[in-house]
Amino acid sequence: MLKNYFKIAWRNLLRNKAYSAINIAGLATGISACILIFFYVKDELTYEQHFDKYDRIFRVVTDINLQGQQDKFARSPAPLAAAMQKDYPEIQKVARLLPIGKQTVWLEDKAYNEEDLFFADSTFFDIFSYEFLVGNPQTALQNAQTVVVSDRLAEKYFGAIEDAVGQVLQFSNNAYVVTGVFKDDQHSHIKANLFLSERTLKYHAADSANYSWFAMNWFTYILLSEPDQASSFQQKLDRLYNQEVAPWSEKYNVSARLKFSLQPISVIHLTSDRTYDISPAGNKSYVYIFGLVAVFILLIACINYMNLATARSSKRAREVGLRKVVGAHRSQLVWQFVGESILITLMAILLAVASVEIMLPYFNALTGKNFTHASFTDASFIGTLALIVLFVGIIAGSYPAFFLSKFKPAEVLKSDKNPRSNSFFRKGLVVVQFTISLILISGTLIVYRQMQFLKNSGLGFHKEQLLVIEVPLGDSTLTNRLPEVKAKLLKQPQVEKVSTSIQIPGERTSRVLVQTKEKDRIVEKTMAAMFVDYDFLDLMGIKLVKGRNFSKNHSSDQKAAYLINEAAARELGWKNPLGKKLVMGDYDSSMVVGIVKDFHYTSLHHKIEPLIIALAPTPPAYLLVRLKPEHLPRTIRNVEAIWKTFDPKHPMEYYFLDDNFAKQYRSEEKMLTVFGYFAGLTILIACLGLFGLTSFTAEQRTKEIGIRKVLGSSVTDIIILLSKDFALLVLIAIILACPVAWYGMHYWLQDFAYQLPIQWWVFVVAGVAALVIAMLTVSFQAAKAAWLNPVKALRSE
């Protein structure tokens, strides 16, 4: 019987080639989009799960309460790891990571600039089960001056992974022996290229940060015996604070209070909102949005099938009647039509998988992922395909099956009477299709406007034509000669200004404790801090509101002068901050000599927060060069030549500040691009269905059209006749889509401290675009019907 069902289904497909092609193309387009979104969503939701013990691994994070001000840090103080190893049997292992930023790595006489480097405790690989290709993870970091590298770097440096162990790499004039190579898997919040032994720090010199409970430099991880011990262990962390931190705070007169808590590593990528995190977090709402878009696209494809199947019901009515007359039960007819739907879905699946294979490289470039053909053999992917076949086959085929199978034989076998298909239901489905399409189109326009606003908004400083050169860490020879470098650069005709700094806008700032005395009361706040040189404000174009800039004419400025922004003055309640005294961190009391106008030193996701600016007491991290816009490539080559004369060892690493600032909106740009593609897909699928419906409507009304033409109707009249019903459906969809799209995008915009209001005309543009596309689709078929010779339509009468 099943063989017979599939034979009939195949014959029906061949008999109605256009109808079948529209159905298969619509379903294949929808399914291919769903497959791509499935890859993305699964990847985002399974971070850390390749580690064997991921459900028992937790990161210890820190909350600081300072006179009511709350700061949430992803990092923790260095002494915490040792304190947790004392009397807590549920902890199996403790390990710390210390990020060390970008470094120059030497292999003999070759220099490489690398980032994502960490000092790690020797127990790190006991917690995180990295796959070692060479070496022993249990002993790899037990000795000082040892390093473990990724397979990517091993191949880059040594040519073959097997040749890596025993090789010597130089970091900041210190030699490290390679003791292992791990498989580079970036599916974690820890993006690492190199792990250096933490014992090296103790081997060279005692690090003062190791003894401070308020130096938040380390990432601390613990491995519990059981996952459900995390909640009960929280009370022990509170007890640890009372035993270890409170006495230390009392001794050093620190009023801030710490609270340690456990964060499962599996939630870090999508939900962590803590400052100074190890890597940028993903966006959980985007994962949900894309998942919802996948459901919408699949739903639209299913609606196409249901619409076209019910519209063609009269073509199958006599077939149903005859089958019932010869004894077919309704359940058999239902399974026959569901079987046809599943067959079409299987064909669409094959076409979709082939399409995805072609599109995979472009999708990887768009999302920044690295999906491979191995994804097609994953058990979860195969299971998802099976679910899609059942979902689309049964859901899309169920209504046509039950609708067609209920026809009465006596009614459908009369030559002068055919049962009416449920046109109200079909129209409702068309409205649903275009409502979904319009929501996505409106959302795309709103995301685009917000992105343009972010890119073009004034930040309070000049970020264009600003070359940022990274100064190598630990090279005292170069840093001592930076004044010479600046002087040499300023002689270049295309160089306008030069400055140095430890922080720059768009990168992480330092977080410092600030104290001031107000009416016999010590006020303590934590604030962002930037350490710069005398020329920084002038180079950046940051405006002074009151007071003066740092000046070499005031010798006390190096250690006893600060600038603050307007937000800091408001936070401290100062109407006239000039001359006020501040203590920052471990520095002596200094005076506020100037107030700068608020500027966006972080992205527009965040409001401008209080900022303190001081002269840099340590070697700078950045050399900043403002260039004239003409002849940029040649100017950069000249700058690079000057750099090499002062530092031939280190390659010059540089970027433009505006490009770096734009990276902060990369996730929104990806969302905009993906939204645009999928909005186009929904319109395409909806119009495929509309094309099929219009074609069928014109076919059904062929004789009516012929009579109207004989009676004098013009081609335009016929086109309007066939188009107006569909135009009304699109207008209803516009009315339904607008409030839903407004609510969804209003919620999305809450992620931004600065946002454009949603304008009414956005929905008008989206509605008009959808209406025009729909009418073009309908008019094409309507025009074909209108141009048909009425003699051909009426000659059988």
C-alpha positions in Angstrom: 0.0 0.0 0.0 2.8 2.4 0.9 4.4 1.7 -2.5 1.1 2.6 -4.2 0.8 5.8 -2.2 4.3 7.0 -3.3 3.6 5.9 -6.9 0.4 8.1 -6.9 2.3 10.9 -5.2 5.1 10.8 -7.8 2.6 10.8 -10.7 0.8 13.8 -9.2 4.1 15.7 -8.9 4.9 15.0 -12.6 1.4 15.9 -13.7 1.5 19.3 -12.0 5.1 20.3 -12.6 4.7 24.1 -12.0 2.8 23.5 -8.8 5.4 20.9 -7.6 8.3 23.2 -8.5 6.9 26.1 -6.5 6.3 23.9 -3.5 9.7 22.2 -3.6 11.5 25.5 -4.2 9.6 27.3 -1.3 10.2 24.4 1.1 13.9 24.0 0.1 14.5 27.7 0.6 12.9 27.7 4.0 14.6 24.5 5.1 18.1 25.7 3.9 17.7 28.8 6.0 16.6 26.7 9.0 19.6 24.4 8.6 22.0 27.4 8.6 20.3 28.9 11.7 20.4 25.5 13.4 24.2 25.4 12.9 24.5 28.9 14.4 22.1 28.4 17.4 23.6 25.0 18.3 27.1 26.4 18.2 26.1 29.3 20.5 24.3 27.1 23.0 27.0 24.4 23.3 30.0 26.5 24.4 32.3 24.7 26.8 30.5 21.4 26.3 33.5 19.8 24.7 35.2 19.8 28.1 34.6 16.5 29.9 33.7 18.0 33.2 32.1 21.3 32.0 29.0 20.8 34.3 31.3 20.8 37.3 33.5 23.7 36.4 32.7 27.1 37.9 34.4 30.5 37.7 34.6 32.5 40.9 33.4 36.1 40.2 33.5 39.1 42.5 31.0 41.8 43.4 32.4 44.9 45.1 30.1 47.1 47.2 31.7 50.5 47.9 29.4 52.8 49.9 26.4 51.6 47.9 28.1 51.6 44.5 28.1 48.1 43.0 30.8 46.8 40.6 30.6 43.3 39.1 34.0 41.8 38.1 34.6 38.6 36.1 38.0 38.5 37.8 39.0 37.7 41.3 42.0 38.5 43.6 45.1 36.2 43.4 45.1 35.0 47.1 41.6 33.5 46.6 42.8 30.3 45.0 45.1 29.4 47.9 42.4 30.2 50.4 39.9 27.9 48.8 42.2 25.0 48.8 42.4 24.9 52.6 39.2 23.5 54.1 36.8 22.8 51.3 36.7 19.1 50.4 34.1 19.6 47.7 36.7 21.4 45.6 38.8 18.9 43.6 41.0 21.4 41.8 41.6 25.1 41.6 43.3 27.0 38.8 43.9 30.6 37.8 44.5 32.4 34.5 46.2 35.7 34.0 45.8 37.3 30.6 48.9 39.2 29.4 47.7 40.8 26.2 49.6 40.9 22.9 53.2 39.9 23.0 56.1 39.5 20.5 57.3 36.0 20.3 60.7 35.1 18.9 61.8 31.8 17.5 65.5 32.3 16.9 65.7 35.4 14.7 62.0 35.4 13.6 59.5 37.6 15.4 55.7 37.1 15.6 53.1 39.2 17.3 50.6 37.1 19.1 47.6 37.8 21.3 45.4 35.7 23.6 48.3 34.6 25.8 47.8 33.6 29.5 49.8 32.6 32.5 48.2 29.5 33.9 48.5 27.4 37.1 49.9 23.9 36.7 46.4 22.5 37.6 44.7 24.2 34.7 44.6 21.2 32.5 43.3 19.0 35.3 40.2 21.1 35.2 39.9 21.9 31.5 40.3 18.7 29.3 42.1 20.2 26.4 43.1 17.6 23.8 46.9 17.4 23.8 48.4 16.3 20.5 51.9 16.2 22.0 53.1 16.3 25.6 51.5 15.5 29.0 48.8 17.9 30.2 49.3 16.9 33.8 53.0 17.9 33.8 53.2 20.5 31.0 53.1 23.6 33.3 54.7 22.2 36.5 58.0 23.9 35.9 58.9 27.6 35.5 59.8 28.8 32.0 57.6 26.4 30.2 54.9 27.1 27.6 52.1 25.1 25.9 51.1 26.2 22.4 48.1 25.6 20.1 48.4 23.3 17.1 47.9 26.3 14.9 50.9 28.1 16.3 53.0 24.9 16.4 52.5 24.4 12.6 53.1 28.1 12.1 56.4 28.1 14.1 57.8 24.6 13.6 56.2 23.2 10.5 55.2 19.9 12.2 53.4 19.5 15.5 55.7 16.6 16.5 58.7 18.9 16.3 57.4 21.4 18.8 58.3 19.9 22.2 61.7 21.0 23.4 61.8 24.1 21.2 62.6 27.4 22.8 60.5 30.5 22.4 61.4 34.0 23.6 58.9 36.3 25.4 60.2 39.7 26.6 63.8 38.5 26.7 62.8 35.4 28.7 63.2 31.9 27.3 60.4 29.3 27.5 60.6 25.6 26.6 57.6 24.2 24.7 56.3 21.2 26.7 53.0 20.5 24.9 50.7 21.2 21.9 46.9 21.4 22.4 44.2 21.2 19.8 43.0 24.7 19.0 39.3 24.7 19.9 37.8 28.2 20.0 34.4 26.9 21.2 35.0 28.4 24.7 35.1 31.7 26.4 38.8 31.1 26.8 40.4 32.1 23.5 43.9 30.9 23.9 47.0 30.6 21.7 49.6 30.1 24.4 49.6 29.1 28.1 52.8 30.0 30.1 53.6 28.5 33.5 52.4 30.7 36.4 55.4 29.4 38.3 57.6 31.7 36.2 56.1 34.7 37.9 57.3 33.4 41.3 60.6 32.3 39.8 61.5 35.7 38.6 60.1 38.0 41.3 57.3 38.2 43.8 54.2 39.8 42.3 52.7 42.3 44.7 49.3 41.7 43.2 49.4 38.2 44.7 49.0 39.6 48.2 46.2 42.1 47.6 42.5 41.1 48.0 41.4 44.1 45.9 43.6 43.6 42.9 41.2 42.0 40.4 43.7 40.5 37.9 43.1 36.8 37.8 40.4 34.5 36.5 39.8 31.7 39.1 38.2 28.4 38.2 37.2 25.5 40.5 36.2 21.9 39.8 33.5 20.6 42.2 32.9 16.9 43.0 29.3 17.3 42.0 27.4 20.0 40.0 24.7 20.5 42.6 27.3 21.4 45.3 27.5 25.0 43.9 24.5 26.4 45.7 25.5 25.0 49.1 29.1 26.1 48.5 28.0 29.8 48.3 27.6 29.9 52.1 31.2 28.7 52.5 32.4 31.5 50.2 30.7 34.0 52.5 32.5 32.4 55.4 35.8 32.6 53.5 35.3 36.3 53.2 34.8 36.7 56.9 37.9 34.6 57.7 40.3 35.9 55.1 39.3 39.2 53.6 37.6 41.0 56.4 40.7 41.0 58.7 42.8 42.1 55.8 40.4 45.0 55.0 40.4 46.1 58.6 44.2 46.0 58.7 44.5 48.2 55.6 41.4 50.4 56.4 39.5 49.3 53.3 35.8 50.1 53.6 34.7 48.2 50.4 33.0 44.8 50.9 33.6 41.8 48.5 31.2 39.1 47.7 32.4 36.0 45.8 30.0 33.8 43.9 30.1 30.9 41.5 29.3 31.2 37.8 28.9 28.0 35.7 31.2 28.1 32.7 28.4 26.9 30.4 26.6 30.3 30.9 29.5 32.6 30.5 29.4 33.0 26.7 25.8 34.1 26.5 24.9 35.6 29.8 28.0 37.1 31.5 27.6 40.8 32.0 30.7 41.4 34.1 33.4 43.9 33.5 36.9 43.0 32.5 35.8 39.6 31.2 38.2 37.2 29.4 36.5 37.7 26.0 33.5 39.5 24.6 30.3 37.8 25.5 27.8 36.5 22.9 24.2 37.7 22.8 21.5 35.4 24.1 18.7 37.5 22.7 20.1 37.2 19.2 20.2 33.4 19.5 16.5 33.4 20.5 15.7 35.9 17.7 17.4 33.7 15.0 15.7 30.6 16.4 12.4 32.4 16.1 13.2 33.6 12.5 14.0 29.9 11.6 10.5 28.9 12.9 8.9 31.8 11.0 10.6 30.9 7.7 9.7 27.2 8.0 6.1 28.3 8.9 5.9 30.4 5.8 7.1 27.5 3.6 4.5 25.2 5.2 1.8 27.8 4.6 2.7 27.9 0.9 2.2 24.2 0.7 -1.1 24.3 2.6 -2.4 27.2 0.5 -1.6 25.6 -2.8 -2.9 22.2 -1.8 -6.2 23.5 -0.6 -6.5 25.8 -3.6 -6.1 22.9 -6.0 -8.7 20.8 -4.0 -11.2 20.8 -6.9 -8.6 19.2 -9.1 -8.4 16.2 -6.6 -12.1 16.1 -5.7 -13.2 13.5 -8.1 -10.1 11.4 -7.3 -11.2 11.4 -3.6 -14.8 10.6 -4.6 -13.8 7.6 -6.7 -11.5 6.3 -4.0 -14.3 6.5 -1.4 -16.7 4.8 -3.8 -14.4 1.8 -4.2 -14.0 1.5 -0.4 -11.2 3.7 0.7 -11.4 4.8 4.4 -10.8 8.4 5.3 -7.7 7.5 7.3 -6.2 5.9 4.2 -6.9 9.1 2.2 -5.3 11.2 5.0 -2.1 9.1 4.9 -2.1 9.3 1.1 -2.0 13.1 1.2 0.4 13.3 4.1 2.6 10.8 2.2 2.6 13.2 -0.8 3.6 16.0 1.6 6.5 14.0 3.1 7.7 13.0 -0.4 7.8 16.7 -1.4 9.6 17.5 1.9 12.2 14.8 1.3 12.9 16.3 -2.2 13.1 19.8 -0.7 15.5 18.5 2.0 17.9 17.1 -0.6 17.8 20.4 -2.5 18.2 22.3 0.8 21.3 20.3 1.9 22.9 20.8 -1.5 22.2 24.6 -1.2 23.6 24.8 2.3 26.8 23.0 1.2 27.3 25.7 -1.4 26.4 28.6 1.0 28.5 27.3 4.0 31.7 29.4 3.2 29.7 32.6 2.8 27.7 31.8 6.0 31.0 31.3 7.9 32.3 34.6 6.7 29.1 36.3 7.7 28.9 34.8 11.3 32.6 34.5 12.0 32.1 30.7 12.7 33.9 27.8 11.2 31.3 25.2 10.2 32.6 22.4 8.1 31.1 19.5 6.1 31.5 17.4 9.3 28.5 19.2 10.6 26.3 17.3 8.2 27.2 14.0 9.8 26.5 15.2 13.3 23.8 13.1 15.0 21.9 16.2 16.2 21.8 17.5 12.7 20.5 14.3 11.2 17.9 14.1 14.0 16.9 17.7 13.2 16.5 16.9 9.5 14.2 14.0 10.5 12.2 16.3 12.7 11.9 18.8 9.9 10.6 16.1 7.5 8.0 15.0 10.0 7.1 18.6 11.0 6.8 19.9 7.5 5.3 16.7 6.1 2.7 16.3 8.8 1.9 20.0 9.6 1.9 21.2 6.0 0.1 18.1 4.8 -2.4 17.7 7.6 -4.9 20.4 6.7 -5.0 19.6 3.0 -5.3 15.9 3.9 -8.2 16.3 6.3 -9.8 18.9 4.1 -9.7 16.8 0.9 -10.6 13.5 2.7 -13.9 14.9 4.0 -15.4 15.4 0.5 -18.7 13.4 -0.1 -18.6 11.1 -3.1 -22.2 12.0 -4.2 -21.3 15.6 -4.2 -18.0 15.6 -5.9 -18.9 13.2 -8.7 -21.6 15.4 -10.1 -20.3 17.0 -13.2 -21.9 20.3 -12.6 -20.7 20.8 -9.0 -17.4 20.9 -7.3 -16.8 21.4 -3.6 -15.6 24.9 -2.6 -12.2 25.1 -1.0 -11.9 27.1 2.2 -10.9 30.4 0.7 -11.2 32.2 4.0 -8.6 29.9 5.5 -6.2 30.4 2.5 -6.5 34.2 2.8 -5.7 33.9 6.5 -2.6 32.0 5.7 -1.5 34.6 3.2 -2.0 37.3 5.9 0.2 35.3 8.3 2.9 35.0 5.7 3.1 38.7 4.9 2.8 39.7 8.6 5.9 37.7 9.4 7.7 39.1 6.3 6.8 42.7 7.3 8.0 42.2 10.9 11.4 41.1 9.5 11.5 43.9 7.0 10.6 46.6 9.6 13.1 45.1 12.0 15.8 45.2 9.4 15.1 48.9 8.7 15.2 49.8 12.4 18.4 47.9 13.0 20.0 49.6 10.0 19.0 53.1 11.2 20.3 52.4 14.7 23.6 51.1 13.3 24.0 54.3 11.1 23.2 56.3 14.2 25.9 54.6 16.2 28.5 54.9 13.4 27.8 58.6 12.7 27.2 59.9 16.2 29.7 62.4 17.6 31.8 60.7 20.3 33.2 63.9 21.8 36.6 63.3 20.2 38.1 62.9 16.7 38.6 59.2 15.9 39.2 59.6 12.1 42.7 59.4 10.6 44.2 58.3 13.9 46.8 55.6 13.6 47.2 53.5 16.8 50.6 51.7 17.1 51.0 49.1 19.8 54.1 49.6 21.9 55.8 46.2 22.7 55.6 45.4 26.4 58.8 44.9 28.4 61.1 46.6 26.0 62.7 49.4 28.0 65.1 50.4 25.3 62.3 51.4 22.9 60.0 53.0 25.6 63.0 55.2 26.7 63.4 56.4 23.2 59.7 57.2 22.5 60.3 61.0 22.8 62.8 60.6 20.0 60.3 58.6 18.0 57.6 61.3 18.5 60.0 64.1 17.4 61.0 62.2 14.3 57.4 61.5 13.4 56.4 65.2 13.8 58.9 66.1 11.2 56.9 64.2 8.6 54.7 66.5 6.5 51.7 64.2 6.6 51.8 63.8 10.4 49.8 66.3 12.3 50.1 65.3 16.0 51.6 62.5 18.1 50.8 61.3 21.6 51.2 58.2 23.9 48.9 56.6 26.4 48.2 53.4 28.3 44.5 53.4 27.4 42.6 54.6 24.4 38.9 55.1 23.7 37.2 51.9 22.6 39.5 49.7 24.6 39.2 48.7 28.3 40.0 51.4 30.8 41.5 50.8 34.2 39.2 50.7 37.2 40.6 52.6 40.3 39.5 53.4 43.8 39.0 57.2 44.3 38.8 58.8 47.7 37.9 62.4 48.6 37.1 64.1 51.8 33.7 65.9 52.2 32.8 67.6 55.5 34.8 65.3 57.7 33.6 62.2 55.8 35.7 60.1 53.4 33.8 59.5 50.1 35.0 56.4 48.2 34.1 55.6 44.6 35.4 53.3 41.9 35.9 55.1 38.5 37.3 54.4 35.1 40.8 55.8 34.6 43.0 56.7 31.6 46.7 57.3 31.8 48.0 59.6 29.0 50.7 62.0 28.1 50.7 65.8 27.8 49.6 65.8 24.2 46.7 63.4 24.5 43.8 65.8 24.8 45.1 68.0 21.9 45.6 65.0 19.6 42.1 63.5 20.4 40.3 66.9 20.2 38.8 66.4 23.7 37.5 69.8 24.9 38.2 71.3 28.3 35.2 72.8 30.0 37.1 74.4 32.9 40.6 74.7 34.1 43.7 73.7 32.2 45.4 70.7 30.5 48.5 69.0 31.8 51.5 71.2 31.2 55.3 70.6 31.4 55.5 74.1 32.8 53.9 72.7 36.0 56.4 70.2 37.4 53.9 68.9 40.0 51.5 67.7 37.3 53.4 64.4 36.8 52.4 63.2 40.3 49.9 65.7 41.7 47.3 66.6 39.0 44.2 65.0 37.6 41.6 65.8 35.0 38.0 64.5 35.4 35.0 64.5 33.1 31.7 66.2 33.7 30.1 62.9 34.8 32.8 62.5 37.5 32.0 66.0 38.8 28.3 65.1 39.0 29.0 61.8 40.7 31.1 63.5 43.4 28.6 66.3 43.8 31.1 69.0 42.9 29.8 72.2 41.3 33.3 73.7 41.1 35.8 70.8 41.0 38.9 72.9 40.3 41.3 72.7 43.2 39.6 69.7 44.8 41.8 67.0 46.2 41.5 63.3 45.1 43.4 60.2 46.1 43.5 57.6 43.4 44.5 54.0 44.3 48.0 54.0 45.9 48.9 57.4 44.6 49.3 60.5 46.8 46.6 63.1 47.1 46.4 65.2 43.9 44.5 68.2 42.7 41.9 68.5 40.0 43.3 71.0 37.5 40.7 70.6 34.7 37.3 69.3 33.7 36.9 67.8 30.2 33.6 67.6 28.4 32.0 64.2 28.5 33.1 61.9 25.7 32.3 58.3 24.8 35.4 56.4 25.8 33.3 53.2 25.5 30.7 52.2 22.9 27.2 53.7 22.7 25.8 50.6 24.4 26.7 52.3 27.7 26.2 55.8 29.2 29.1 58.0 29.8 30.4 57.1 33.3 32.8 59.1 35.6 36.3 59.2 34.3 39.6 60.3 35.8 42.6 61.1 33.6 46.2 61.2 34.9 49.6 61.4 33.4 51.1 58.0 32.7 53.7 56.9 35.3 54.6 53.8 33.5 55.7 53.0 29.9 52.8 53.6 27.5 51.0 50.8 25.6 50.1 52.9 22.5 51.7 55.4 20.2 49.0 57.6 18.6 49.7 59.4 15.3 47.2 61.7 13.7 47.6 61.7 9.9 46.4 63.9 7.1 43.9 62.2 4.9 46.0 62.5 1.7 48.4 59.7 0.6 47.6 57.4 3.5 49.4 54.3 2.2 52.6 56.2 1.5 52.4 57.9 4.9 52.0 54.6 6.7 55.0 53.2 4.9 57.1 56.3 6.1 55.9 55.8 9.7 56.8 52.1 9.5 60.3 53.0 8.2 60.8 55.4 11.2 59.6 52.7 13.5 62.2 50.2 12.2 65.0 52.7 12.7 64.2 52.7 16.4 63.0 49.1 16.8 64.1 46.7 14.2 63.2 43.7 16.4 59.5 44.2 16.7 57.2 44.4 13.6 55.0 47.5 13.8 51.4 46.5 14.8 48.9 49.2 14.0 45.2 49.9 13.2 43.0 52.9 12.8 41.0 54.0 15.8 37.7 54.4 13.9 38.0 50.8 12.6 38.7 49.5 16.1 35.7 51.4 17.5 33.5 49.9 14.8 34.3 46.4 16.1 32.2 47.1 19.1 29.1 47.0 16.9 30.1 43.9 15.0 27.4 41.7 16.6 24.8 44.3 15.6 26.2 44.4 12.1 26.0 40.7 11.8 22.4 40.8 13.0 21.6 43.5 10.4 23.1 41.4 7.6 21.4 38.2 8.7 18.1 40.0 9.3 18.3 41.5 5.8 19.0 38.1 4.2 16.2 36.3 6.0 13.7 39.1 5.5 14.4 38.8 1.8 13.9 35.0 2.0 10.5 35.4 3.7 9.4 37.7 1.0 10.7 35.4 -1.7 8.9 32.4 -0.2 5.7 34.3 0.4 5.8 35.6 -3.2 6.3 32.1 -4.5 3.1 31.1 -2.8 1.4 34.2 -4.1 2.6 33.4 -7.6 1.1 29.9 -7.4 -2.2 31.1 -5.9 -2.5 33.8 -8.5 -1.8 31.3 -11.3 -4.4 29.0 -9.9 -7.0 31.8 -9.4 -6.5 32.9 -13.0 -6.9 29.3 -14.2 -10.1 28.9 -12.2 -11.5 32.2 -13.6 -10.5 31.7 -17.2 -14.0 31.7 -18.6 -15.0 34.6 -16.4 -12.1 36.6 -17.7 -13.0 35.6 -21.3 -16.6 36.8 -20.9 -15.5 40.1 -19.3 -13.2 40.8 -22.2 -15.9 40.0 -24.7 -18.1 42.5 -22.8 -15.5 45.2 -23.1 -13.2 44.9 -20.1 -9.7 46.2 -20.7 -6.4 44.4 -19.7 -6.0 46.9 -16.8 -9.5 46.1 -15.6 -8.7 42.4 -15.5 -5.4 42.9 -13.7 -7.2 45.0 -11.0 -9.9 42.4 -10.7 -7.4 39.7 -10.0 -5.1 41.8 -7.8 -7.4 43.7 -5.5 -8.1 40.7 -3.2 -4.4 40.0 -2.7 -3.7 43.7 -2.1 -6.3 43.8 0.7 -4.6 40.8 2.3 -1.2 42.5 2.3 -2.8 45.7 3.8 -4.3 43.6 6.6 -0.9 42.1 7.2 0.6 45.6 7.4 -1.9 46.6 10.1 -1.1 43.4 12.1 2.7 43.6 11.7 3.3 47.2 12.8 2.5 46.8 16.6 4.3 43.5 16.8 7.4 44.9 15.0 7.4 48.0 17.2 7.2 46.1 20.4 10.0 43.7 19.4 12.4 46.4 18.2 11.6 48.6 21.1 12.8 45.8 23.4 15.9 45.3 21.3 16.8 49.0 21.5 17.0 48.8 25.3 20.4 47.3 24.9 21.7 50.7 23.8 22.1 53.7 26.2 21.7 56.0 23.2 19.1 55.1 20.6 17.0 56.5 17.8 13.3 56.6 18.3 11.2 54.3 16.1 9.7 56.5 13.4 6.2 55.7 11.9 7.5 56.1 8.4 9.7 52.9 8.8 6.5 50.8 8.8 5.1 52.8 5.9 8.3 52.0 3.9 8.2 48.4 4.8 4.5 48.1 4.0 4.8 49.8 0.7 7.8 47.7 -0.3 6.0 44.5 0.6 2.8 45.7 -1.2 4.8 46.6 -4.4 6.6 43.3 -4.4 3.4 41.4 -3.9 1.5 43.3 -6.6 4.3 42.8 -9.1 4.1 39.1 -8.4 0.3 39.0 -8.8 0.3 41.4 -11.8 2.6 39.2 -13.8 0.2 36.3 -13.6 -2.8 38.5 -13.9 -1.4 40.1 -17.1 -0.9 36.7 -18.6 -4.5 35.8 -18.0 -5.7 39.2 -19.2 -3.8 38.9 -22.5 -5.3 35.4 -23.2 -7.5 35.2 -26.3 -11.2 35.0 -25.0 -12.0 32.7 -27.9 -9.7 30.0 -26.4 -11.3 30.5 -23.0 -14.9 30.2 -24.3 -14.7 27.8 -27.2 -15.8 24.8 -25.1 -19.0 26.5 -24.1 
